[in-house]
């Protein structure tokens, strides 16, 4: 019997609305399982490797290299290794957990912040890729988490400094696009620079999108994608968020910014292939909700903004009876307090005071880690009654950014463990 992805589904499903919501979410997770996605999109017949609608005759290449980076790296690389077998000459897999491979070497890095460990792991990747020549094929698998894991900072910037910048931008509520523009221009490998290093070998990059609008140049800060942003863009972002005394006056990070490669020749032999995004999960969730008899609206697959404000405003909308609203995307949190939580739990906490008895709201991270050891949370009219009865002050938890401890206390956290999926976040509102 197949075990559910949501580990505590039985404990949470104490009423029919919760059961429906959790069943809908479970189907969303199942639709984008990394192994499933890889098997569906990649085949090898004889010497012809097919990836989605593109074909590669392996007889044309002297050697095949494989590099996988991100939270989906282990599972995706395992499938690719099974498909290619001895056709792989060399390769490295960089994930947040160790993996076991026959032909590939496993490297483990830290997330969500860069580190010396990540720099060493990245050097290992560069050492392998230096061998690639014009007649070779390099296959990279890029997934979310790669912005931290793939770490080769510009000269003069250390990993601790990169960590400080990342933390400050997060705390200020910078969007993933803004953060990754800065990361690109403080790196020697992001923003298309990995493609430049691999040139003139043939490069095929399989990309798991975890960003709004499926902008491939933002996934893991786009190491294989031509970057349209400039170091001036990065400078404006740094000055906008960090120019109010949060940095030491001697820290002139702007002077370290470098330009990313703009010469199109480095990308003429590059195929960047979108393998999966949250659109697939949202469509699966829609189909399941319709089977349950809900009137379904997939509102957006690129939800962005302040988590608590979005939760508060979306739940106040007028919804028809027996309806289901679905979103995908990635919100941000402006950190004001010293509590524990993540953007999905904060989204649900922000919505809580505006809930009606017949409404359920849920938000989860597809990777199972909402900046904590849980994927997210749900709230409904039943929970609202209980916290009112117990006199729990929602606003106190919200102002301290302590959504994790709130939902732990009321026992409506959603637990999946690490899913090895990374296609941004899922948001759902059900009305009876």
C-alpha positions, 0 to 999 in steps of 0.5 A: 500500500502506498503511503500518503505524502501528507504524514498526518492526514488522519489526525488533521481530517476531523471534518469533511472540508478538511478531508477534501482539502487534504485529498486535493493537496495530496493529489497535487503533491503526487502529480509532481513527484520528482521520479515520476516527472523524470520517468515521464519526460526522459527516455533512451532508445538505442543511442537516442536520448529523448527529453520532452520533445527534444532528441539527442543522438549520443553517438555524436558526443564523445563523453556525457557529463551529468551535474544535478543541483538543488533539492530535487537533485538526488532523486532526479539524478538517480533516475537519469543515472538509471536511464543512461547507465554506463553512458555517463562518463563523470558527474556530481550531485549537489543536494541538501542530503546525501545520495547513493549513485553508481557513476555520480559523486554525491555532495551535500550542501547547506540551505537556505544560506550559502556556506564554506561547505557549499563553496567546496562542493561547487569547486568539486563540480567545477573540477569535473566540468573543466574536463568537458570539451567541444565534442562532449555533452553536459546534462545539468539538472537545476532545481530550487535551493540551487541559489544557496547550494551552488556557491562560487562568490566573486573575489573579495566576498566570503560565504559569511558575507553572502549569508548576511546579505541573504538574511537581510534581504529575506528579513526585509521581504525582498522577492525571490526575483530581487534576491536572485538578481543580487545573487547572480551579480555576486557570483562567478557561476550564476546568471549564465556563468555556468553555461559560459564555463561549459562552452563550447560543449553541448549543454542540456539543462533540465529545469524544475521551476520553483519561481513565479511565471516560470522564469528559468533565469531565476531558478537557482539564479539561472546558472545556465540561462542568459541573464537579462539583469545587470549589475546596476539592477543589483545595485538598486536592489541592494541600496533599496533594501539595505541602504538604511543603516542595516549595513556597516558603513564600511561594507561597500558590497556594491563595489563587488558586483560583476556583470553576467555574460551577455554574449549570445555565443555562450548560449547557442549550444544550450537547451534549457528545458522546463521539466516541471512547474506548479502548473501541473500540480494546480491542474491535478488539484483542480481535477480532484476538486471538480471530482468532489463537486466543487466549482473550481477557480485556479486563480493564479500560478504566480502569487506574490506579495506579503504573506499575511496581507495576502492571507487576510485579503484573499479570505475576505473575498466573496466565494460561491457555495461549494467552491474551491480557489487555488493558487501557486506561487511564493509569498514573502515575509517582512520579519518584525518579531523573533518568532519561528515560522515560514511564509505559508504558516504566516499566510494562514495565520494572517487569514485566520481572523477573517475566516467564516465558519464555512471556509477553510484556508491552507498553504504549504511548501511543495518541498515540505519545508516552510522554513521549519520542519513542517510544510505549512498549515490549515485553518477553518471555522472549527479552529477559529471557534477553539482558539476563541474559546481558549482565548488565544491571541492570534495577533500576538503570534502574528506580530512576533512572526511566530506562526510555527508555534501557533499552529503547533499549539493548535495542531493544524500543521501539515507534515510531509517531511522532505518531499524532494519536490520543489515547485513553489507553494500551494494555496487553497481556499474551500467553501462548503 
